[in-house]
């Protein structure tokens, strides 16, 4: 067997399948495009789903890739096992309706064993197969040099993830030898496919040949797919561990440089302590995942992808603390990730300027949160010891984990040092509740769609002519599909899919909605159908969804006319989207990337990556710059060319978009050039005016601008002008320009009146306080006062507390009020060493469905239920008696 490093293994895999006629697909972004069922790209096939479910036909049915992936469903196992990772690379070769078992098995054997390729000794390879798939068993055993008896039947060798493609699979195992044998020979798990360390699974080949239809529960009933496919997956990290003879994936060139760098930062050595090794591994794994995710445009946040990044960062920081690293350090590892992966992912080094500030900000932010978490843990330990308890609650431990990012094992360790335990069962129950909430929020996940044979097999030619024509005469109806079946005719009243040999109707693409319009029998004035939608078919035809008004037949000639008014409004908004994109980059920065768009007739929507909301001044500058380009009456032109020529022209590619050999470049004067397949205005002046309606967040690190142009912008401006006029009239003003001054005057009057009200209220409260100071109660050895005041704010209550301190009439005072039905509690203590106001307020605030805290001598709480104030004040005496 050869000595190969990670870069050589990856490249050799790609080169091998390229020699077999495969197209090398580049590794796509970790952020899924147009696939809401996935949080991350989590496998090699995830970016190719559109080909396997038949929604698109690939340029080449043979494909190969090395795809970066993230999985976080078993994050707790990372560092504790030999091969669990959050970020990993999957090598795979794929066939969409082309080759099958008789080709892929010999190729797999050749790649693995040939001296020209991996050169693995045949005696070290074993394969498993589905027991009913004897063809696969026979094909393996026919390979030159295959060792007799190295095939193992496995009942679970059937790939089935629910509705959609499914089929048997075969797995390839590498025998690492007796030095990796952790079980005795007679152990039932000591075989290829069992739970052992000797036989390592390195490659899975799925024969996707059946359709798992709704309602079917037995795979023997599954019908054959219209097109049989091949889907394979080889974990790069596992293969590297084999070629580098490493005990685990972490002792390879993909991780060791990061581990060695962490050794230098921490002053500790890898391989000395099992617990330290876990921390080294977690840091190396997590920094890879975080670096790649941020490079691809994801940012830390509290939900979705953002939460995953935040959690990984915080886990890495916590394990840095366990290694004795007290300062921020993760940014130092980013360049090392770039060097390790540079041969295939040069963008990591190129994007360091974007990645490092995000990690630095998040790590520093967590440092502050971490201090608060440590204080909470110290407080829990102190309380437990004071009460003579031997453990803390699982709920408290879960709060440390969920709110402050404390790993549960770290909490256990800290408690153990103090002679305490934690209720692990209660913690796991809280964790299960959170996971259930997460699953409920995710909804039903759709993986692969069922292949639609009627569209896959539709080979008729269809040409889009909408770049230069708004209508077409005498277009031939080439195909009709009704209720999933191809037919020669359809009838009035039906909904049908129609394909013409030429069409001016734009098919929905790139965020731009499809054209609507009408279809007429050639030369006639009465419409035969109304076009409701147009989509690109798998074989690139424009598929028109129509409501039929007359009977139609294949071969019949029709005149096709788009709704020109709607088409123009959509086109103008599409041009505005390009102008907005360019203005964002000019004003906010080149780090802004498009994250989605929608171009309708009445408005446009543009999503982009950015941390935090835009300032109003920035939005004003963006709006002004777009309008300047509209006033400049810039010409809009387009040219079709190859990708390299387009890049030389300075065209910008949309982030995450995939392009064919020929691309269309749209130029708006010298202001903007982009790869684009949509329709546009002819001159920017046709847009009339551009107006931003709103700017908001849609998720972690993604912002959204909604805007309008032309008639809609004019309507919006008129509506707002009318509102201003109505407001001015209410104040008896002649001109709307007088409104700001009038509002300033009213606000000043309001402030003065509030001051007078607050002053009078405070005086009344203090007068009332004289009465409550005489109503001192006893609880145990402590004296206390409780009282409720009507509609007093917290400042007024604090003034009463100050008065109470001067008079020293009791040990404790608790005051309550509920201005606007929002309950407030304030507690103060003259004996803060014995009775902490913060502890007292936390205890009684539960009665008003709230919480709070503060200093030992003064604390405050707010809540949701004003009706609970009475019970909260009663609770004061009970609490003091317990003390």
N, C-alpha and C positions, 0 to 999 in steps of 0.2 A: 504494500500500500504506500502511496506517495505521501510526502510531507507537504501539505497545502495549508495556506493561511485563509482567513475568512474572505478576503478580496478575491483570491484565486478560485476558491470554491464557488462563490457567487458567479463570477465571470465564466467559469468552465461550464456551469449548468446552463447559462444563457447561450453560450457559444454552441454547445452540443445541440440544443433544440433549434437554434438558428440553422445549423447544418441540415436539419430535417425539415426545412421549409417553414419554420415558425417565425412569426413577426414578434420582435421583442417589444413588449408593452412597457413603457416607463412606469416606475413606482409612482402611484397617484398620492394625492394629499391624504393625510389621516382623517381629514374632515369630509364625511360623505357628501356627495353632490346629488341633489334630487332624490335622496333616499332617507325619508324620515324614520324608517324602521331601525336605523343604525345610529348609535351615538358616535362610534369610531369605525374606521375601516378595520376590520378584525380578522381578515384572512386574505389570501391571494385572489380568491374568486369574487370577493365582495365588490370590487370595482368593475367586474365583468358580468354582473347579474343581468344587465340589459340584453346581453347576447344569449345567455342561457335560457331566459324566459321568452325569448323571441321578439321582444319589443324593438330590437335593432339587429341588423345583419352586420357582422364584422367585416372589415375590409379583407382580412385573411382569416379563414376559419381555424387556422392553427396559430396559437398564441403562447408566449412564454413570458413570465415576469419574475422579478424579485420585488415583492411588495412589503413595504413597511406596515406594521399593524400594531394595534393596541387592544389589549383585553384587561379588564379590571374586575371581572366577576369573582376572582379568587385571590385578591390582592394580599390577603392575610398569609397566604402560603409562600409569597416571595421571600427569598432569603432563608427559608426553613427547609426547602427542598432543592434538589439538584437542578431542576429544569423549569421552574415557574418564573415567568417574566411578565411585566406589564407591556413593555415594548419588545417586539421581536420582528424578524424578517421571515417571510414564507416564500420559498421558491416553488414555482408551479408551472406545469405545461398543460395546455388546454386545447380541446378540440370541440368545435361547435358543429355537429352534424357531419364531420369529416372522417377521421380515422377512429378506430375503436380498439378492442382488446388485442387483436392479432398484430397491431402495429405497436401499441404503447408498451406492452410487456417486453418484447424484444429490445425496444429502445431503452427501457429502464435498466434491463440487464446489461446492455452494452455500456451505458453511461457509468454504471456502478463498477463493472468488472474489467472493462477494456483497459489495457496499459496506456492507450492513447488518452484516456479520460481519468476517472477516479482511481482505477486499478485496485479495487478492493478484492481480496481473496474470496473466491466463491464459497469456501467452507465456512466463512464467517457470516454468511447471509442466510436468513430464514424468511419465509413468507407465510402469511395467513390468508385464508380465502373463505368465502361463504359456502357452507356445506352443499347447497344445491347448485352452486356455480362450478361445475366440474370442468367446464371449458377453461376457466382461469387456471385451475390446478394443472391441467394437461399442458397448457401453454408455458407455464413456469418450468415444468419438468422437462420440456423439450429444449430449453435453452442450453447452449454449449457450456459444459463444465458445471451445470447445476447439480448439487449434491442430492442424491436420492434420500428421501425421508425428511428433507428440510421444508416440507409444506405442512401447515397445521390448519385443520378446519376449525373455524370459529363462528358460532351462531350469530354473534353480534356484528359480523362483518357485512352489515347492510346499512347503507347511508340513507336515513329517512328523517327529515325534519318537519314533517307535516305536509300539508297540501303543496303540490309542485313536484319538480323532478326528484327522483330517488333511484336507488339501484344498489347492487352489491359492490363491495370494495375489497381491495387486497392491500395488506400492510406489509412493509418490508422491515425486518429487524436485523440489527448488527449484533453479533455475539462479541462482547467485550472481554470474554475470558473469565477464568476462575477467580482472578484477583478482584473482580467486581461482583462475585457471587456472594450475596448476603443471606442466602437461604440454603439449606441442605438439598441434595439432589432429589430426595423423595418428597420434598415439600410440594403440595399441589399447585403453588404459584410459580414454581421454577420451570417455566417454559416460555417461548416467544409469545407475548401477549399477556403474560401473567404479571402480577405486581412484584417485580424484582429489579435489581440494578444491573444484572448481567446482560439481558437481551433488551437492547435499546431500539425503540421504534424510530425509524428515520424517514419513512416515506409512506404516504397513503395515496392510493390511486382509486378514484371513484368511477365506476361505470354507470353513468347517469342514463338509464335506458327506460325507466318507467315513469308514468304520471300518477302520483298519489292524488286521486280525486276525492272531493268531499264525500264523507260517509263511508269510505272504504277503510277497513281496519286490518285486513289481512293482505300482506304484500304479494301473495300469490294471485290476488285478484286485480292487481294494478295493470292497466293497459300500457302498451308500448308507447313511448314518445314518438311524435312525428320525426324528430331528429335525435339520434343518440349522441351523447356527449361524453367527453373525458374531462375530469377535474382532478388535479393532483396537488398535494401539498408536502413539501419537504422543509422542515425547520432548519434554517441556516445555523442557528446556535448549536443545535444538536450535532450537525455534521461537523462543525468546527471542533467540538469536543472529541469527536472520534479521530479526526486527522491529527489533532494535537495531543491525543492520548491523555485527556484531562479528566479528573475524577467527576467534575461537574461542569456545566456550561460556563461557570464564573471563572474558571482557571484557564481561560482562552484569551486570544488577542482582542476579543470584543469587549472584555470587562477588566482584565488585569491592569491595563494602564490607569484606569479610573481607581481601582483598588489601591495600587501603589501610590497614586497621588494623594489619596485619602490617608494612607499611612503617614506620609510626610506631614500632612496638615495636623493629624491627631497625635502623632508621636507613638502610636500603637502599631503592633505588627499583626498582619493577617496570618492565620494558621496557628495562633497560640491559644486563643480562647474561642470556644464554640459560640458564646454569646456575642463576642466582638465580631466574629466572622459573619454572623447574621446581619449585623449593622453595616459592615463593609459591603455586603452583597446588596442590601436594600438600597443603600445610597447609590451604588453603581447602576443598578437597574432603574431606579426612579429618575436619576438625572438624564439618562438616555431618553426615557419617555417624555419628560417635561421639555427637554431641549427640542426634540422633533415636533412635539405638539405645538409649541409656541412658534417655531419656525414656520409651521403650516397655517398659522393665523389664529389658533386658539389662545385664550387668555384666562387667567385665574378668575373665579367667580364663585357664587353661592349655589348655582344650579347647573345641571347637565355637564357638558364637557369642562366648563370652568371649575365646577366643584371637584371633578376628578383631578385636574391639574393642581388645584389648591391642596387637596388631600395628599397627593404624592409628594409635593414640596414639603408639606408639614411633617410627613412621615420621615422624609430624608433628614430634615432639620433635627427632629427628635432623636434619630439614631446617631446623628452627629454629636448631640449632647451626651449620649451614652458612651461615645468614644472620647469624651472630654473636650469636644470642640464647642466653645462657648460663643464664638463670633460667627457672623455670616460667612459661609465658605462655598456655597454651591456654585456661585458664578465662576469660581476658579476652575471648576471641572468642565465648563462648557467648551472651551477651546480644545480640551482633550477629546471630548465626544466628536468634535469636528475633525480632528486628526485621524481618529480611528476609522471614521466613516467616509473620509474624503474621496476615496476612489470611486464611490458610487453616489454619494450624496454631498457634492461640493457646496450645496446651498447652506449647509449648517455653518460652515466657516464664513460664508458670505453674509449670513444673516445674524452674526454674533452681535452686531450693533443693535439689533432689534430684540434678541433673546435675552441678553445679559441684563439690561435695565428692568425688564419685567420680573425676572427672578430676583434681582436685588431688592426691588420694591416689595415683593411678596415676602421675602425672607425677613426683611427689616420689620414689616408689618406684623408678621407672625411672632417676632421677638417680643413685641409689646403684648400680644395676646397670650403668649407663653408665660410671661411674668404673672399675668392675671390668673392663669390656670394653676400655676404653682402656688399662688396665694390661696386659691380655693382649696387645693389639695391639702396644704398645710393647715387650713382652717378645719377641714373635715377630720384630719388626724387629731388636732387639738380637741375638737368637740367629742370625738369618740373616746379619747383618753379621760377627759373630764367626767364623762358619763360612765366610765368603767366598761365601755363596750369593746368587743374584740374584733369588730368588723365595721365597714361602711356599706351603705346600700348599693345595690347594683344600679339603681337609677342615678345616683350621684356619680358613679364611675362612668356611666354612659354619657352623662352630661360633659364630663371631662373629655371623653372620646369625641363626642359629636360637636360640641361647641368650641373646645379648646385644642382639639387635634391630638390629645394624649392617647397613644396606643394603649390598649387594655393591659398588655403584658408589662408596660412601663409603670402603670398605676399599681399593679400587683407587686412589682418589685419594690417601689417606694414604700408601700404599706408593709411589706415583709420586713424591710429594714427597721420599721417602727414597731414590729411585733403585732401587726394587724393583718386581717384578711378582708376579702371583698365577696359579696354575694354574687358569685359567677352566674348562677342560674338566672337571677333577676336581670343581670346585665345582658345575658343571651336573649332573654325574653324581649327586652327593649330593642335589641339589635334586630330581632325577627320582626317586630312591629315596624321598624324603619324600613326593612327590606320589603315588607308587604306594601307599605305606602309607596315605595319606589316602583314596585311592580305595577301597582294600580295606576300610578301616574304615567308609566310607560305605555299602558294600554296593550292591545293585542298587537304583537309584532308580526309583521309580514316579512317573510324571507324571500322566497322565489315565487314569481307568478307562474301560473300554468301556461305552457306554450299554446299559442293560438295558431293552429295549423293553417286555417283559412288565410291568414295574413302572411305567414311564413312562405307559403307555397304560391303566393300571388306574384307572378313574374312579369306582368304587363308593364310596358314602358309608360312613363308619365313625366312630362317636362314642365317645370315651373317657369313662367314667362313674366311674372309680376314685377320684375325689376323695370321693365319698360312698357308693360301693358296693363291697363286697368280692366279690360274686358277682352274676351276671345270669341271669335265667330267660328261656328262649325267645328267645335271640339268633339272628338269621337268618344262615346261612353265605352270604356274598355272593360270594366268589371263592375259587378253588383254583388254586395254581400248583405243578406238579410238574416237576422237572428243567428249569426255565426256560420252561415252556409253560403257558398258562392252559387249564384243563380243567373239565369239569362234574362230574367225580367222581374220587375217589382211593380207594386200597384199603389194607387192613390190611397193616402191614409197611413201608409207604412213609414217607419223610420228605416233608412237604409244607408249603407256605406257605398259611395260611388268613387270610381277612379276614371279620370279622363286622360287622353293622350297628351293634352296640354291644359294648363290652368293658370289663371291670374291670382287665384286665392292663396294667400300666405298661410302656411301651416304654423301653428304655435311653436315657438322655439326661442330659447335664450331670454325668457321672461316676457317676450312680446306676444300678445294674444293673437288668435287667428282672425282672418278676415271673415265677415259675414256677407251675405248677398243673395242673389237669385240666379236660377238656372232656367233657361227658356228653350223650348224646341226651336231648332234653327229657323230663323226668319219669322218667328211668331212673337206676339206681344204678351201673351198670357203665360205666366211662370209655371213651370212643371215641378219646381222644388225650391224650397228655401234652405240655404246653407246655414247650419247652426254652429258647426265647428269644423276645423280642419287640423289633422294631425299627420306627422310623418310616419309612414308605415315602415316595417322592418327592412323592406327593399327600396326605401327612399321615395316611394310614391307619395303624393299628397292624397290622403284619405279624407273625403268630404262626408261628414255626417249631415244628412238632409232629412227634411220632412217633406214627403212626396205629396204633391197636389194633383199629379197626373200619372198615368202608367208610363213606365220607361223600359227600354230594351237595350241590351248590349249591342253595340254597333250603331245605335242611333246618334245623330248629330245634334249638338246643343250649343246655344250661345251662353257664355258665362259672364256675369257682370257682378263685380264686387260692390258693396255699399261704400261708395266713394267718399262720402262725408265722414263716415266713421273711420275708414281707412286712413284718411288724411290726418284726423285728430290723433290716431294711434301713432302714425309716422312722426308727427311733430313732437309728441311726448317722448318717442324713442330718441330723437335728436337731442331733446332737452336732457335726457338721461346721460348721454355722452358729454354734454357740456357740464353737467353737474359733476360727473366723475372727474373730469379734468380740473374743474375749479376746486374740488376737494383736495386733490393731490397738490395743486399749486398753493393753497392757503393753509391746509392742515398739515400736509407733509406727504412725501412719497411713500411712507409706510402704510398709508391707507390702501386697503385692497377691497375690491367689490366682493360682497358676500351673498349676492342675490339681487334680483330686481323683478318688478312687474310693470309692464307698460300697457295701460288701458286707454280707452278713448277719453275718459274724463279726468284721469289723474295718472301720476307715475309714482312708483315706490322704489327707493334705492337703499339697499343694505350694504354696510361697509364695516370693516374692522377698525375699532378705535376704543381705547380705554377711557370711559367716562363721557359725559355729555359734552357737546360743543357749546362754547360760549356764544351769547347773543351777538357779540361783535363779529365772531367768526361766521355765523350764519348770515349776518348782514353783508359781509364781504363776499361770501359765496354767491348770494342772491344778486348782488350788484355786478359781480364779474360775469355771471351768466347773461344778465340783461345787457351788458356791454357788448357781448358777442352777438346777441340778437340784433341790437341796433347797428352793428357793423355790417349786417347783411352778408355774412360769409357764405361763399358757395359750398355746396356739399357734393362731393364726387366719390366715386368708388372704382376700384380696380380689382381684378381677380389675378392672383399670382401664387407662387409657391411660398412656403413658410419662411425660408431663409431670405428671399427677396423682400418679403413683407417686413421682416425684422430690420433689414437694412434701411427700409423707408422710415423706420422709427415707430412702427405700429405697436400698440400696447395690446398684449394678450390678456383676456379676462382670466382672473385667478381661478384655477381648477377646471377650466374649459378644455375640451379635447378637440383638436383640429385635424382635418384630413390633409391630403397632399396639396390640394388647392385651397387657398383661403381668400376671402373677400376683405379688402381693406377699405374702410370708409374714412374719408378725410373731411374735416370741417375747416376750410381755409387752411391756415398754418397753425391753428389753435389746437387741434386734436386729430390723432390718427389711431384707429383701433381695428383689430380683427372683429368683424361683425357680419352677421347674416341677415339682419333685419331691414325694414324699410324706413326711409327717412324723408325729411323735407328736402326741397331743392335749394333753398336759401334759408339762413337762420331767421331772417325777418318774418318768415311765414309763421313763426311761433308767437309773434305778437308781444307777449310779456311772460315772464317766469316768476312764480310766487311760491315760496316755501310755506307749506301749511303747518307742518309739525316736524319735530326732531325728537326721537325717543329711543329707548333701549329695547332690544328684542331678546337679549340673552347676554351671557358673559362675553364682554369684549366685542359685541356687535351692536351698532347703532342703525337707526332707520330714519331716512328723510322722505316725507311725502310732499309732493309739489304738484302744482297745476300750471297750465299754459293757456294762452289764447282766450277763448270765450269763458272757460271755467275760471281762469285767473281774474278776468274782468268781472265776472259774477261775484266772486269772493270779495274783491275789493269794494264793489258796490254794496254788498251786504254789510261789510264792516263800516263803511262810510255811513250807511243808514243807521246803524247802531249808535255811532258817535253823534249823529244829528238828533236822534231821539233823546240821548243822554243830555245833550246841550239844552234841548227844549225843556226838559224837566227842571233844569236850573235857571230857566228864563234867559239863556245866553243866546246872542245873535249868531255867533260863529263857533265852530267846533274848536278853533285854535285857542279859545278862552278856557276850554275844559281843564287842562293841566293846572293852571293857576287856581281855578275854582276848587279843584280836588285838593290842592295843597292847603288852601284856606280851611276847608272842611276837616281835613286830617288834623291840622293844628288845633282847631276848636275841639275836635274829638279827644285829642291828647290832654288838653287842659281840663275838659270835663271829667275824663277818667281819673286824672290826678285828684280833682276835688272829691270825686266819688270814693276813691281809695282812701283819701285822708279822712273823710267823714266816716267811712266804714271802719277804718282802724280805730278811730276815737270811740265809735259805738262798741266795737269788739273789746277794747280795753276797759270800757265802762262795764261791759258784761263780765269781763274777766275778773273784776273785783269781787263779783258774786261767786264765781267758780273757785276762787282762791280760798273761800271759806268752806268749800265742800271737799275736804280731804278724806280719802278712804284709806283703809289699811288692808294689806295682804301679806300675811306672814310678818316679817320684821320690817317691811317696807311700806312707806306712805306714798300715795299716788293721787293724781287728779286726772279725770277724763271729762271731755266736753265736746259738744258738737255746735258749730256756728253755721248760720245760713249764708250761702253765697259769698264766702270769704275766700280770697286767693291764698296761696302759700305764703306770700310776703306778710299778709296781715296776721296769719297764724304764727309766723316766726317772731313778729313783734310782741305778741302775747307771751311767747316763750321767753323772750328777753326780759320782759316785765316780771315773769315768774322767777327767773334766775336771780333778779335783784332782790326779790322778797324772800326767797329760800323757804317756801311754805311746804314743800314736799320733796321726796326723793326722785319721783318720776312724774312726768306729765305727758298725756297723749291728747292731741286735738284733732278734730275732724271737720271737714266741710265738703260740700258737693256743688261747686259752681257749675252751672250748665249740666247738671247730673253726672259730673265726672268726679268721683270721690277722691279726696286727698286725706292722708294721715300724716301727722308730724309727731314724732316722739323725741323727748329729751330726758336726759338722766343727769342727776347731780352726783351719782355714784357710778361713774362709767367703768370702774374696775370690777364692780360686782354685777351691775346691770348695764349691759351694752345696748344702747338705743338701736343699733343696727340689727342685733339679734331679735330684739323685741318687735321691731317693725316688720321683719320678715315673717315672724310667727303670726301676727294679727292680720297682715295684709291679705292672707288667703281668704279671709271672710268677705273681702270686697273684690275677689277674683283678680288680685293684682300682686305686685311685688315691689320691692324697693331695697334701700340700704343707705349706708352713710357712716358717719363716725360713731365711736362709742358714746359720745355725749349728745349727738344730734343726728336724726335720720328721718327720711321722708319716703312715702310710698304713694303710688297711684293705682287705680283699679278700674274695673268695668261696671261693678254692681253697687250703686249708691245705697240700695236697700240693706246691704250687709254691714253698714257702718255701726249700727246698734250692736250687732254680735261682735264686731271687732273691738269695740270699747269694753264690752263685757269680758272679752278674752284677756284684756290687760291684767285684771286681777288674778285670773287663773294662772297666767304665765308667771306673775310675781310670786304666787304661792308655791309653784313648782321650784322656783329658784331657792 
